[in-house]
Amino acid sequence: MSENIGMFGASGSGDTSGFGGLVRSAANFGSSERPYGSYFDEVADELERAYPEFSDAIEKVIVDRGELTLHIKREKLFETAMKLRDTESLRFEVCLGVNGVHYPEDKDRELHAVYPLLSMTHNRRIRLEVSVPDSDPHLPSLVEVWAGNNWHERETWDMFGIIFDGHPGLTRILMPDDWPGHPQRKDYPLGGIPIEYKGATVPAPSERRSYR
Amino acid sequence: MTLHDAYASATETTEGRVYSVTGGDWDSLVTEIGQTKEERVVVNMGPQHPSTHGVLRLILELEGETITEARAGIGYLHTGIEKNTEYRTWTQGVTFVTRMDYLAPIFNETAYCLGVEKLLGITNDIPERASQIRVLMMELNRISSHMVALGTGALELGALSPMIFAFREREKVLDVFEMVSGLRMNMAYVRPGGVAQDLPKGAVAKIRETVKELRHNFKDNEKLLVGNTIWMMRTKGIGYLDLAGCTTLGITGPVLRSAGMPWDLRKTDPYCGYEDYDFDVITTDTCDVYGRFLIRMQELEQSLRIIEQACDKLDKTEGQPVMVADKKIAWPSQLSVGSDGMGNSLEHIREIMGTSMESLIHHFKLVTEGFRVPAGQVYAAVESPRGETGVHLVSDGGTRPYRVHFREPSFNNLQATSAMAEGGMIADVIGAVASIDPVMGGVDR
């Protein structure tokens, strides 16, 4: 696993401001074994029953800290979501949005999208996780399944650059429309833009000579 | 005729001739529009409009006074809090997240801390007294937040007096916050492992007195608004959103409960020991602004009930710890008041400066570098005044978060603006947005 050093290029210093010596590495979990415990086995069984191709769609199942995470292949995300919503014994009628996580060291799986699902009918929660390569950051949009994902997908596009195919209007939502880059990615420095003040331009902190 | 009015210039677009009106002479515009058959008016409301609840921009397409399309533009208050937390320790994160939804700081802090504690695996080690204080502070915060929702909501619809009463009550709650944490807003009081410091002497008595006053004073606004003909005409049947609409849009909180769904995380998925408190989940089945208003009014009383029970519990746990016992996580010193104000307690200073070098190293490492959190991801949620405040935390095993994401109810619920406003009158969009109670600090983060 490679290491990603902090923004000012400092290494081995006692600087704890967060800018120097900031070492980041991606965590990788192995798949969990049955039984998963709690209601997780029931959810997995029901999903397999309702969706025969489920074994094809799933990459791995992780049970950690009392939470179930299903890693789904992106080609099957839409179908899986539909089954999770419409099957009576599952009935995940609420999606609490989508959130991106950037793992630059996770080769060909750099960008992850995480969907927390809630079933009010059964009072259950699970999480879907999908990964896409940075070179081809396309995911099917789930706005048709859960309309409330509209703004969440726009935010994830804005912040991470994941493109949600089929979204009714995938535009930036928090950053200005003409903003370059996707700020929440790990390769995007904190405060990495020059500051214009009283006609002068002050370079971004990471570009200032004194820090190099 | 060519017209040279800088404020009402016409441009040719693919959709036809478009006139931008930002001031100037109305007559000259009318002359130029002349006999045009089709007329479609797009009104830009905000982002600096007094009744859009902060820097919210609404783009309304009108036909007469009826809204045919409503869109919300957000992002004017984006501060990059989530990105910033990745460059600070887990404990420092509290200081950031408290500033998201600035009307419900304690809820942001608690959701975040519950997430960190889940990652650390110390959820069951949090002292009873710390959880009781969290519940107490959250319910007080719910009152102060609902007060702003009711006060500003009424103000926006033209009822001025409720705002004065609401802010009078809110002030009392903020006084309690100041007494307990030293700050009236953005307290950073809830910390991973517990709370920053124990309640000061006399706090419980003062809170009991405040509860009495609040219960009495809430009647003022009740008398002004509940059953008030004008108020009902402005709010009944307005901003309609039924249960199917709520679930597909992921709406939670008072808006969901106004559709008849008794969904409240304090009951369905209790945290901080809410299962030990006796209170009711308030619902209406009117799906409108009036229903949401009634829910907020009645939730005030439920919060008072919980606060009273928390006070009783706190009497029994007097003197017990408010921070987790694990010295590798707990903040090394407890605050106390000295001759120059609040700071580290004298005993602690004496220990680290005079007697134990190991204590000094421990203090220094924990405060500057922070504790390590095992790798993994969690989702933790609390019932905030606006719905489910969820936090998704990812740790890579370091002393700083790898990713912090807040699932803000304001952000999510604001999407309902279109569904609530379209087909209605332009004056009613104000009431609909006010009933969602969005806080832009939370929406934009």
Boltz contact constraints between the chains, C-beta under 6 A:
constraints:
  - contact:
      token1: [A, 16]
      token2: [B, 368]
      max_distance: 6.0
  - contact:
      token1: [A, 16]
      token2: [B, 369]
      max_distance: 6.0
  - contact:
      token1: [A, 18]
      token2: [B, 87]
      max_distance: 6.0
  - contact:
      token1: [A, 18]
      token2: [B, 88]
      max_distance: 6.0
  - contact:
      token1: [A, 25]
      token2: [B, 396]
      max_distance: 6.0
  - contact:
      token1: [A, 27]
      token2: [B, 375]
      max_distance: 6.0
  - contact:
      token1: [A, 27]
      token2: [B, 396]
      max_distance: 6.0
  - contact:
      token1: [A, 64]
      token2: [B, 376]
      max_distance: 6.0
  - contact:
      token1: [A, 65]
      token2: [B, 118]
      max_distance: 6.0
  - contact:
      token1: [A, 65]
      token2: [B, 378]
      max_distance: 6.0
  - contact:
      token1: [A, 93]
      token2: [B, 247]
      max_distance: 6.0
  - contact:
      token1: [A, 94]
      token2: [B, 247]
      max_distance: 6.0
  - contact:
      token1: [A, 94]
      token2: [B, 250]
      max_distance: 6.0
  - contact:
      token1: [A, 96]
      token2: [B, 390]
      max_distance: 6.0
  - contact:
      token1: [A, 96]
      token2: [B, 407]
      max_distance: 6.0
  - contact:
      token1: [A, 97]
      token2: [B, 407]
      max_distance: 6.0
  - contact:
      token1: [A, 99]
      token2: [B, 392]
      max_distance: 6.0
  - contact:
      token1: [A, 99]
      token2: [B, 405]
      max_distance: 6.0
  - contact:
      token1: [A, 101]
      token2: [B, 394]
      max_distance: 6.0
  - contact:
      token1: [A, 101]
      token2: [B, 403]
      max_distance: 6.0
  - contact:
      token1: [A, 116]
      token2: [B, 379]
      max_distance: 6.0
  - contact:
      token1: [A, 120]
      token2: [B, 263]
      max_distance: 6.0
  - contact:
      token1: [A, 123]
      token2: [B, 268]
      max_distance: 6.0
  - contact:
      token1: [A, 147]
      token2: [B, 248]
      max_distance: 6.0
  - contact:
      token1: [A, 147]
      token2: [B, 249]
      max_distance: 6.0
  - contact:
      token1: [A, 148]
      token2: [B, 249]
      max_distance: 6.0
  - contact:
      token1: [A, 148]
      token2: [B, 250]
      max_distance: 6.0
  - contact:
      token1: [A, 151]
      token2: [B, 415]
      max_distance: 6.0
  - contact:
      token1: [A, 173]
      token2: [B, 75]
      max_distance: 6.0
  - contact:
      token1: [A, 174]
      token2: [B, 75]
      max_distance: 6.0
  - contact:
      token1: [A, 174]
      token2: [B, 78]
      max_distance: 6.0
  - contact:
      token1: [A, 174]
      token2: [B, 444]
      max_distance: 6.0
  - contact:
      token1: [A, 184]
      token2: [B, 83]
      max_distance: 6.0
  - contact:
      token1: [A, 190]
      token2: [B, 87]
      max_distance: 6.0
